[in-house]
Every structure is written in C-alpha cells, then in structure tokens.
Amino acid sequence: MIIQPRRDDHLVIGKYTGKVIVGVGLLMAVPLALSLVLGEWSVALDFVISSAACFICGFGLQLLCRTERDLGWGHALVVAAGSWLIATLLGALPHSLSGHEGSYLDAVFDVMSGYTTTGLYLIQDLDHVSNGLNMWRHLLTYAGGQGIIVVALTFLFRGSPGAYRLYVGEGKDERLLPNVVQTARAIWIVSLGYLAVGGLVLAAMGWALGQTPLRAFLHGVWVFMGAWSTGGFAPQSYNTMWFHSLAYELVTVAIFVAGSFNFALHWAVWSGNRKELRRNLETVSFAVTLSLTVLVATVALSRLGIYPDAVNLFRKAFYQLASGHTTTGFSTIYSRAFVVQWGPLAMLATTVAMAIGASACSTAGGIKGMRVGVITAGFVADIRRMISPESALIRQRVHHLRDILVDSPLLRSALTVTVAYLTLYGLVAIVGAACGYDFLQAAFEGVSAASNTGLSCGVTAPAMPVVLKVVYTLAMWLGRLEFMSVLALAGYAYAMVRGR
C-alpha cells in the first residue's frame, strides 16, 4: 500500500525548499549590482522583479511551512529535485524579460542548461546580450557547478543530519570536513580561490589580444566560470573559437580539466597530498578513456584530411574531446562541422567521451570515471576468479582517497546508475530521431544534453520542436541530479494523488 504524505511532510519540504529559493534570490544581487554600476537600468529592473519573485516565494514558503522537524532522507530527495525545478522556473524570469528568448520555455531551457552546467542554449542574438544578463548566465552555471543546494547550505543552513541528506540529494556524497555546512563552505573556498587566479589570467590574456580592460575583465571572469563549472557558456556565439588563440585554448583546457576533478581531490591536493593526483581512480580512468577517444577521433580525422597539418589536427581533436569528456562544451569549431567535416567515427568518439563524463562529486556530468573504474575493476576481478584455483580468495581494490574494496554493493551501485544513464541516453536519442533528425546527430545531441555537456552538432536551436526542448530540459535535470532525487519527487507526487 502506498502511504499518502502527511501534513508534517509537506511542511518540512516546503520550509527547506523555501530556503533554497531564497538563495537563488540572493544570487541575483550580483547581476543586479553589475547592471546598476554599468547603467543598464532596464536590465536592473528585470533583476529587481525576478529577485522579488524569489524572495516572495522563498520566504512565503518558510512562513507557511513553519516546523521544527528536520529533513528525513525522503524529504531531502524531494527538496533537492523540487527546489531545482522551482529555481529554474524563477531563474528564467530575467531571461524572459530580456527579450532575447523566443518563449518562456526557451528561457527555462537556458536556465536549466545553466544550473546543470550543460551549456546548450536557445538565447537569440547572444553577441548583443547585456552585461547584466551575461553575468546571470555565467553565475548560474558557476553556482550550478557547485550546486544550488551547496549555495543554500553555505549561507542559510545550520549543520544537521537533514543538511547532509539534502547535500547527498543533489548528487554529492563527499565530506571534505566533518560538518556538511563546513564542507559546502570549503567547496566555495576552493572555487573562489581558483576564480581569483583563473579569472585574472584570462582577463590579462584578453587584454593582450586587444580587448578593452573592462571587457577583458568581464570576459575573463565569465569564461573562467564557464570552464571551471564545466558549463560551456561563453559571452559570444563563437564560444572560445572567438579568441583564435592557442594560448587561450590551453589555459581554458587546464581550467576545465581541473574543474572536472572531484572536490575531495582538490581538497586533498590543497591539504598537501599531491600524490593523490596520480593515484586516484578517477584521474587514472579519465586519462585512459580520454587518450583512447582522442586517438580514435585523431585517426578518423586524419583519414578525412580536413586539417592541413598534424598540429592543427591534434589541436582540434584534443580540444573538442577534452571539452566533451569533461562535459564542458567549449568548442573551437562550428557546430555543423561535427556533421559535415568530422564524419561518423569522430562524432561517435566524441559521443562516447561525453557519455562517460569526468569525476563524481565535481562540476561535471555523465556516468563518471569513478563508476567506469569500479566496473572495470569488477570485470578484472571476475577474470582473475575464472583463471585462479577455486580455493583462491580474490580481492580487488581501487584507490580513491583511500583503498576501497570492490565488493558487490559498490559494484551494483555503479552498474545501476550506469544503466540508468545509458537508458536515458537511448530514450533521448530515440525522441530526437522521431522528431526527424538523423539518428547519429540525435544521439550526439541527446547524450550532450543528458550528460550535461553542451557540445552541439546543430540540432539545438530556437526552431527545434517543442517536444525536444521539453525532453532535453528534463534530461539535463535527470542527468545532473543522477535520477534518485527526481524519481523521489515523482513518487511523492504520485503518493499525494494515489496514496492512502
């Protein structure tokens, strides 16, 4: 029998959802301040209206849902998924009011893409978007990389078991410090530290390439946010190709590769344990799968002969594959070049890289290197058992911050989530093909959306079917939260209707 949620359940979910929405309203203070400083008065008004909507919703929920009860596991999962959905609907207001979106659905698509660090977009005339709105776009993806729950935990929560459950509900489970609120703050310390350095380096490079100091500074900060969060948003339609600079490309590669690493790995390195970089299962897995996919793409492109020399060939192949594998979505080629120049094999290699993704508990999406490594270790263990005497005791271990035994529960968990991702990739690709797109292109774009990557072969556009916009939006949401929270929200809604 399905038990209908009680009034106390609604109150605790409403209260904590309200806290997260208030956090979104506070984030809008940054683009609002920039708009006021630069005299973008109409844009500032858009953010006043939007932040007011967030505060009314957030504080209203907390006022209506007053309770001293802490979050249980089920509540935390529902709050994580529900607050992301409400935050997207409210976060889309500045986009919708800007006049750069074809519809409110397009605005919701772009904001979900930002929060989930995907990088696909439907915004029109990107090269002439206001500074305030551009700041909001990149702040969305920067905050989304850390997690909007992490934003709320940093400023609006006290340490409690419920706070940790909420943190896990957003798809994270690493504790950098004993207290989850301290962990959230540590994540922001790491991210802001890199922002200060990386943003200034990119700003200096932009200035050297001919940008004005203000434009170079803003672009440096925005491109860093898009790279570090593996979000792929850029302030111009040509993405990082706009800069036409090998040095700029190398710096962005360093940033988004670093951003794709587990926050616990960053904290270990910051704490002096630099050996973890070469020992960690996720970095080893990433190095192997990136090398293989780059090799396949390079061989495929060399056969086609579309690049004049080996340096240009490797430069293009490595950048797109590294961007895809880290689920960043930065690109130095035109979208349609994947179809008309790269060919099926190189596109397939890129699709596989996007599907795998980078590290767990990072800003990246996809299946994750941890799960690929665990499944591979389990496969190796089975082979060892088959060729060993029956009396032999086979124990397979992997290293992630510490040595971990690959046992049945760990392997089952990795396989379950991997199968869920593969199922999602397949379903989204089928929907794209049903909408009339070539299957390889539909698979490429579908995997890009569901793995929160953002590389596009030209399918994502304001004119694409409404059903595909909705499916991609849901796929980004499911992929970023790794299914369980969204399924818990669906189950909660079903229990409200059919429960007893």
C-alpha positions as CSV (number, residue, x, y, z in Angstrom):
1,M,0.0,0.0,0.0
2,I,1.2,3.5,-0.9
3,I,1.1,5.8,2.1
4,Q,-0.1,9.4,1.4
5,P,2.3,12.1,2.7
6,R,1.1,13.8,5.9
7,R,0.8,17.5,6.7
8,D,4.2,17.4,8.5
9,D,5.9,16.0,5.4
10,H,4.5,18.9,3.3
11,L,5.7,21.5,5.9
12,V,9.3,20.3,6.2
13,I,9.6,20.0,2.4
14,G,8.1,23.5,1.9
15,K,10.3,25.1,4.6
16,Y,13.6,23.8,3.2
17,T,12.6,24.4,-0.4
18,G,11.9,28.0,0.6
19,K,15.4,28.3,1.9
20,V,17.0,27.2,-1.3
21,I,14.8,29.6,-3.4
22,V,15.9,32.5,-1.1
23,G,19.5,31.5,-2.0
24,V,18.6,31.9,-5.7
25,G,17.2,35.4,-5.0
26,L,20.4,36.3,-3.2
27,L,22.5,35.2,-6.2
28,M,20.6,37.7,-8.4
29,A,22.2,40.5,-6.3
30,V,25.4,40.1,-8.3
31,P,24.0,40.8,-11.8
32,L,21.7,43.4,-10.3
33,A,24.7,45.3,-8.9
34,L,26.7,45.0,-12.2
35,S,23.7,46.3,-14.1
36,L,23.4,49.3,-11.8
37,V,27.2,50.1,-12.0
38,L,27.1,49.9,-15.8
39,G,23.9,51.9,-16.1
40,E,21.8,49.1,-17.6
41,W,18.6,50.3,-15.9
42,S,16.1,48.2,-17.7
43,V,18.2,45.1,-17.0
44,A,18.5,46.1,-13.3
45,L,14.7,46.4,-13.2
46,D,14.4,42.8,-14.6
47,F,16.5,41.5,-11.8
48,V,14.6,43.6,-9.1
49,I,11.4,41.9,-10.3
50,S,12.9,38.5,-10.5
51,S,14.7,38.6,-7.1
52,A,11.5,39.9,-5.6
53,A,9.6,36.9,-7.0
54,C,12.3,34.6,-5.5
55,F,12.0,36.2,-2.1
56,I,8.2,36.2,-2.1
57,C,8.2,32.5,-3.0
58,G,11.1,31.5,-0.7
59,F,10.1,33.5,2.4
60,G,6.4,32.7,1.8
61,L,7.1,29.0,1.8
62,Q,9.1,29.3,5.0
63,L,6.3,31.4,6.6
64,L,3.5,29.0,5.6
65,C,5.5,25.9,6.4
66,R,6.8,26.6,9.9
67,T,8.1,23.4,11.6
68,E,10.9,22.3,13.8
69,R,11.1,18.9,12.2
70,D,14.4,18.0,10.4
71,L,14.7,16.6,6.9
72,G,14.4,12.8,6.5
73,W,16.0,11.0,3.5
74,G,12.8,11.1,1.5
75,H,12.2,14.7,2.3
76,A,15.8,15.7,1.3
77,L,15.5,14.0,-2.1
78,V,12.2,15.7,-2.8
79,V,13.5,19.1,-1.7
80,A,16.6,18.7,-3.9
81,A,14.7,17.9,-7.1
82,G,11.8,20.2,-6.4
83,S,13.9,23.2,-5.5
84,W,15.9,22.8,-8.7
85,L,12.7,22.9,-10.7
86,I,11.3,25.9,-8.9
87,A,14.7,27.7,-9.1
88,T,14.7,27.1,-12.8
89,L,11.2,28.5,-13.3
90,L,12.0,31.6,-11.3
91,G,15.6,31.9,-12.6
92,A,14.2,32.1,-16.1
93,L,12.4,35.4,-15.4
94,P,15.4,37.7,-16.3
95,H,15.9,35.7,-19.5
96,S,12.2,36.0,-20.4
97,L,12.1,39.7,-19.6
98,S,15.2,40.5,-21.6
99,G,13.5,40.0,-25.0
100,H,16.3,37.6,-26.1
101,E,14.2,34.5,-25.8
102,G,11.7,33.2,-28.2
103,S,9.4,32.0,-25.5
104,Y,9.3,31.4,-21.7
105,L,10.0,27.7,-22.5
106,D,13.3,28.7,-24.2
107,A,14.2,30.8,-21.1
108,V,13.5,27.8,-18.9
109,F,15.7,25.6,-21.2
110,D,18.6,28.0,-21.0
111,V,18.4,28.3,-17.2
112,M,18.2,24.6,-16.7
113,S,21.2,24.3,-19.0
114,G,23.0,26.8,-16.8
115,Y,22.1,25.3,-13.5
116,T,23.0,21.8,-14.7
117,T,26.3,23.1,-16.3
118,T,25.2,21.8,-19.7
119,G,25.9,24.8,-21.9
120,L,23.3,24.3,-24.7
121,Y,21.3,27.5,-25.3
122,L,18.4,28.9,-27.2
123,I,19.0,32.6,-26.4
124,Q,19.0,34.8,-29.5
125,D,21.5,37.4,-30.6
126,L,23.9,36.3,-27.9
127,D,26.6,38.7,-29.1
128,H,24.5,41.7,-28.0
129,V,23.2,40.4,-24.7
130,S,23.5,42.9,-21.8
131,N,26.4,42.6,-19.3
132,G,23.9,42.0,-16.5
133,L,22.2,39.1,-18.3
134,N,25.6,37.7,-19.3
135,M,26.7,37.8,-15.7
136,W,23.5,36.0,-14.7
137,R,24.0,33.3,-17.3
138,H,27.6,32.6,-16.1
139,L,26.8,32.9,-12.5
140,L,24.0,30.3,-13.0
141,T,26.5,27.8,-14.4
142,Y,29.2,28.7,-11.8
143,A,26.8,28.3,-8.9
144,G,25.2,25.2,-10.5
145,G,28.6,23.6,-10.8
146,Q,29.0,23.8,-7.0
147,G,25.3,23.0,-6.7
148,I,22.4,25.4,-5.7
149,I,21.9,23.3,-2.6
150,V,25.6,24.0,-1.7
151,V,24.9,27.7,-2.1
152,A,22.0,27.4,0.4
153,L,24.0,25.2,2.8
154,T,26.8,27.8,2.8
155,F,24.7,30.7,3.9
156,L,21.3,29.6,5.0
157,F,21.6,26.3,6.9
158,R,22.9,25.1,10.2
159,G,24.8,21.8,10.4
160,S,22.3,18.9,10.9
161,P,21.7,15.4,9.7
162,G,19.0,16.9,7.4
163,A,21.5,19.3,5.8
164,Y,23.8,16.3,4.9
165,R,20.8,14.4,3.4
166,L,20.0,17.4,1.3
167,Y,23.6,17.6,0.2
168,V,23.5,13.9,-0.9
169,G,20.2,14.5,-2.6
170,E,21.9,16.9,-5.1
171,G,24.2,14.0,-6.2
172,K,27.1,14.5,-3.9
173,D,28.4,12.4,-1.1
174,E,32.0,13.5,-0.3
175,R,32.6,15.2,3.0
176,L,35.7,17.4,2.9
177,L,35.2,18.3,6.6
178,P,33.2,16.6,9.4
179,N,30.3,19.1,9.1
180,V,28.4,19.3,5.9
181,V,28.0,23.1,6.1
182,Q,31.7,23.4,6.6
183,T,32.1,21.1,3.5
184,A,29.9,23.4,1.5
185,R,32.0,26.4,2.5
186,A,35.2,24.5,1.7
187,I,33.8,23.9,-1.8
188,W,33.2,27.6,-2.2
189,I,36.7,28.4,-0.9
190,V,38.3,26.1,-3.5
191,S,36.1,27.5,-6.3
192,L,36.5,31.2,-5.4
193,G,40.3,30.7,-5.0
194,Y,40.6,29.4,-8.5
195,L,38.2,32.1,-9.8
196,A,40.5,34.9,-8.4
197,V,43.6,33.4,-10.2
198,G,42.0,32.0,-13.3
199,G,39.8,35.0,-14.0
200,L,42.7,37.4,-13.8
201,V,44.9,35.2,-16.1
202,L,42.1,35.1,-18.7
203,A,41.5,38.8,-18.3
204,A,45.1,39.6,-18.9
205,M,45.2,37.4,-22.0
206,G,42.0,39.0,-23.3
207,W,43.6,42.4,-22.8
208,A,46.7,41.3,-24.6
209,L,44.5,40.1,-27.5
210,G,43.0,43.6,-27.9
211,Q,40.0,43.8,-25.6
212,T,39.4,46.9,-23.6
213,P,40.3,46.4,-19.9
214,L,36.6,46.2,-18.7
215,R,35.6,43.8,-21.5
216,A,38.7,41.7,-20.9
217,F,38.0,41.5,-17.2
218,L,34.3,40.6,-17.7
219,H,35.1,38.0,-20.4
220,G,37.9,36.6,-18.3
221,V,35.6,36.1,-15.3
222,W,32.8,34.7,-17.5
223,V,34.9,32.3,-19.5
224,F,36.5,31.1,-16.2
225,M,33.1,30.4,-14.8
226,G,32.0,28.5,-17.9
227,A,35.3,26.5,-17.8
228,W,35.6,25.8,-14.1
229,S,32.0,24.7,-13.8
230,T,32.3,22.6,-17.0
231,G,29.3,24.5,-18.1
232,G,30.5,25.8,-21.5
233,F,28.6,29.1,-21.5
234,A,30.6,31.9,-23.2
235,P,29.7,35.5,-23.8
236,Q,29.8,35.3,-27.6
237,S,28.2,32.9,-30.1
238,Y,31.6,31.6,-31.4
239,N,32.5,30.3,-28.0
240,T,36.2,30.0,-27.3
241,M,36.9,29.9,-31.1
242,W,36.2,33.7,-31.0
243,F,39.6,34.3,-29.4
244,H,41.7,32.5,-32.1
245,S,44.5,31.9,-29.7
246,L,46.3,28.7,-28.9
247,A,47.5,30.1,-25.5
248,Y,43.9,30.9,-24.6
249,E,42.8,27.4,-25.5
250,L,45.5,25.8,-23.4
251,V,44.5,27.9,-20.3
252,T,40.8,27.0,-20.7
253,V,41.7,23.3,-21.1
254,A,43.7,23.5,-17.8
255,I,40.8,25.2,-16.1
256,F,38.0,22.8,-17.2
257,V,40.1,19.7,-16.6
258,A,40.7,21.0,-13.1
259,G,37.0,21.8,-12.7
260,S,36.1,18.3,-13.7
261,F,38.0,16.7,-10.8
262,N,36.4,15.6,-7.6
263,F,36.2,18.4,-5.0
264,A,37.6,16.0,-2.5
265,L,40.6,15.5,-4.7
266,H,41.1,19.3,-4.9
267,W,40.9,19.4,-1.1
268,A,43.4,16.6,-0.7
269,V,45.9,18.5,-3.0
270,W,45.2,21.8,-1.2
271,S,46.0,19.9,2.1
272,G,49.4,18.8,0.7
273,N,48.5,15.3,-0.6
274,R,49.7,15.8,-4.2
275,K,50.4,12.1,-4.8
276,E,46.6,11.6,-4.9
277,L,46.5,13.2,-8.3
278,R,48.3,10.3,-9.9
279,R,46.9,7.5,-7.7
280,N,43.3,8.4,-7.7
281,L,41.0,6.0,-9.6
282,E,39.1,8.9,-11.3
283,T,42.2,10.6,-12.7
284,V,43.6,7.3,-14.0
285,S,40.3,6.4,-15.5
286,F,39.9,9.8,-17.1
287,A,43.5,9.7,-18.5
288,V,42.9,6.3,-20.1
289,T,39.4,7.0,-21.7
290,L,40.4,10.5,-22.9
291,S,43.5,9.1,-24.5
292,L,41.5,6.3,-26.3
293,T,38.8,8.6,-27.5
294,V,41.3,11.3,-28.7
295,L,43.2,8.6,-30.6
296,V,40.1,7.3,-32.3
297,A,39.0,10.9,-33.3
298,T,42.5,11.8,-34.5
299,V,42.8,8.7,-36.7
300,A,39.3,9.3,-38.1
301,L,40.1,13.0,-38.9
302,S,43.5,12.2,-40.4
303,R,41.8,9.8,-42.9
304,L,39.4,12.6,-43.9
305,G,42.3,15.1,-44.4
306,I,40.2,18.2,-43.3
307,Y,43.1,19.8,-41.3
308,P,46.3,20.9,-43.1
309,D,48.9,19.6,-40.7
310,A,49.3,17.3,-37.7
311,V,49.5,20.2,-35.2
312,N,46.1,21.6,-36.3
313,L,44.6,18.1,-36.4
314,F,45.6,17.3,-32.9
315,R,44.7,20.8,-31.6
316,K,41.2,20.5,-32.9
317,A,40.7,16.8,-31.9
318,F,42.2,17.2,-28.4
319,Y,40.2,20.4,-27.6
320,Q,36.8,19.0,-28.6
321,L,37.4,15.6,-27.0
322,A,38.7,17.1,-23.7
323,S,35.8,19.5,-23.7
324,G,33.4,16.7,-24.3
325,H,35.0,14.3,-21.8
326,T,35.0,16.8,-19.0
327,T,31.4,17.7,-20.1
328,T,32.4,21.3,-20.5
329,G,31.0,22.0,-24.0
330,F,33.6,24.7,-25.1
331,S,34.3,24.4,-28.8
332,T,36.7,25.7,-31.3
333,I,34.8,24.5,-34.4
334,Y,31.4,25.4,-35.8
335,S,28.6,23.2,-34.6
336,R,27.8,21.8,-38.0
337,A,31.5,20.9,-38.5
338,F,30.8,17.8,-36.4
339,V,28.4,16.6,-39.1
340,V,29.9,18.0,-42.4
341,Q,33.6,17.6,-41.6
342,W,34.2,15.2,-38.7
343,G,32.3,12.3,-40.0
344,P,30.6,9.4,-38.1
345,L,33.6,7.8,-36.4
346,A,34.9,11.1,-34.9
347,M,31.4,12.0,-33.9
348,L,31.0,8.6,-32.2
349,A,34.2,9.1,-30.3
350,T,33.0,12.4,-29.1
351,T,29.6,11.0,-28.1
352,V,31.4,8.2,-26.1
353,A,33.6,10.8,-24.3
354,M,30.5,12.9,-23.4
355,A,28.6,9.8,-22.2
356,I,31.4,8.8,-19.8
357,G,32.0,12.3,-18.4
358,A,34.5,13.1,-15.7
359,S,34.6,12.8,-11.9
360,A,31.9,12.2,-9.3
361,C,31.2,15.0,-6.8
362,S,32.6,17.6,-9.2
363,T,31.1,20.1,-11.5
364,A,30.9,17.6,-14.4
365,G,28.1,15.3,-15.6
366,G,27.9,11.9,-17.3
367,I,28.4,8.4,-16.0
368,K,31.6,9.4,-14.2
369,G,35.1,8.0,-14.2
370,M,34.6,6.5,-10.7
371,R,31.8,4.2,-12.0
372,V,33.8,3.3,-15.1
373,G,36.8,2.4,-12.9
374,V,34.8,0.4,-10.4
375,I,33.0,-1.6,-13.2
376,T,36.4,-2.2,-14.9
377,A,37.9,-3.4,-11.6
378,G,34.9,-5.7,-11.1
379,F,35.4,-7.1,-14.6
380,V,39.1,-7.7,-13.9
381,A,38.3,-9.4,-10.6
382,D,35.9,-11.8,-12.4
383,I,38.6,-12.7,-14.9
384,R,41.0,-13.4,-12.1
385,R,38.5,-15.6,-10.4
386,M,37.9,-17.6,-13.6
387,I,41.6,-18.3,-14.1
388,S,42.5,-18.9,-10.4
389,P,42.1,-22.1,-8.3
390,E,38.8,-22.5,-6.6
391,S,40.4,-22.1,-3.2
392,A,41.9,-18.7,-4.1
393,L,40.4,-15.6,-2.3
394,I,40.3,-12.8,-4.9
395,R,40.0,-9.2,-3.5
396,Q,40.1,-6.3,-6.0
397,R,40.8,-2.8,-4.6
398,V,40.7,0.6,-6.1
399,H,42.1,3.9,-4.7
400,H,40.0,7.0,-4.2
401,L,41.4,9.0,-1.3
402,R,41.9,5.6,0.4
403,D,42.0,2.0,-0.7
404,I,38.4,0.7,-1.4
405,L,37.4,-2.9,-1.7
406,V,35.3,-3.6,-4.8
407,D,32.5,-5.6,-3.3
408,S,29.0,-6.5,-4.5
409,P,27.2,-3.4,-3.1
410,L,29.7,-0.9,-4.6
411,L,29.7,-2.7,-8.0
412,R,25.9,-3.0,-8.0
413,S,25.5,0.7,-7.3
414,A,27.9,1.7,-10.1
415,L,26.1,-0.6,-12.6
416,T,22.7,0.6,-11.6
417,V,23.5,4.3,-12.2
418,T,25.4,3.4,-15.4
419,V,22.4,1.5,-16.8
420,A,20.1,4.4,-15.9
421,Y,22.4,6.8,-17.8
422,L,22.6,4.5,-20.8
423,T,18.8,4.2,-20.8
424,L,18.4,7.9,-20.6
425,Y,20.8,8.5,-23.5
426,G,19.0,5.9,-25.6
427,L,15.5,7.4,-24.9
428,V,16.5,10.9,-25.7
429,A,18.2,9.8,-28.9
430,I,15.1,8.0,-30.0
431,V,13.0,11.1,-29.3
432,G,15.4,13.2,-31.4
433,A,15.2,10.6,-34.3
434,A,11.4,10.6,-34.0
435,C,11.4,14.3,-34.5
436,G,13.1,13.8,-37.9
437,Y,16.8,14.2,-37.1
438,D,19.5,11.8,-38.3
439,F,20.0,9.2,-35.6
440,L,23.7,9.8,-35.1
441,Q,23.0,13.6,-34.8
442,A,20.1,12.9,-32.4
443,A,22.3,10.6,-30.3
444,F,25.1,13.1,-30.2
445,E,22.8,15.9,-29.1
446,G,20.8,13.7,-26.7
447,V,23.9,12.5,-25.0
448,S,25.2,16.0,-24.8
449,A,22.1,17.2,-23.0
450,A,21.7,14.2,-20.7
451,S,25.4,14.2,-19.7
452,N,25.3,17.9,-19.1
453,T,28.0,18.6,-21.7
454,G,26.7,21.2,-24.2
455,L,28.5,20.4,-27.4
456,S,26.1,20.7,-30.3
457,C,26.1,19.4,-33.8
458,G,23.4,21.9,-34.8
459,V,20.2,20.2,-33.5
460,T,19.7,22.6,-30.6
461,A,18.2,25.8,-32.0
462,P,15.2,28.0,-31.3
463,A,13.3,26.4,-34.2
464,M,13.6,22.8,-32.9
465,P,10.4,21.1,-31.9
466,V,8.8,22.0,-28.6
467,V,8.8,18.3,-27.5
468,L,12.5,18.2,-28.0
469,K,13.0,21.3,-25.9
470,V,11.0,19.7,-23.1
471,V,12.8,16.4,-23.3
472,Y,16.2,18.0,-23.3
473,T,15.3,20.1,-20.3
474,L,14.1,17.0,-18.4
475,A,17.2,15.1,-19.5
476,M,19.5,17.8,-18.2
477,W,17.6,17.8,-14.9
478,L,17.7,14.0,-14.5
479,G,21.3,13.7,-15.5
480,R,22.6,16.4,-13.1
481,L,20.7,15.0,-10.1
482,E,21.6,11.4,-11.0
483,F,18.0,10.2,-11.1
484,M,17.2,9.4,-7.5
485,S,16.0,12.8,-6.4
486,V,13.8,13.3,-9.5
487,L,12.4,9.8,-9.1
488,A,11.7,10.5,-5.4
489,L,9.8,13.7,-6.4
490,A,7.8,11.8,-8.9
491,G,7.0,9.2,-6.3
492,Y,6.0,11.9,-3.8
493,A,3.6,13.4,-6.3
494,Y,2.1,10.0,-7.1
495,A,1.7,9.2,-3.4
496,M,-0.2,12.5,-2.9
497,V,-2.7,11.6,-5.6
498,R,-3.0,7.8,-5.1
499,G,-1.7,7.2,-1.6
500,R,-3.9,6.2,1.4
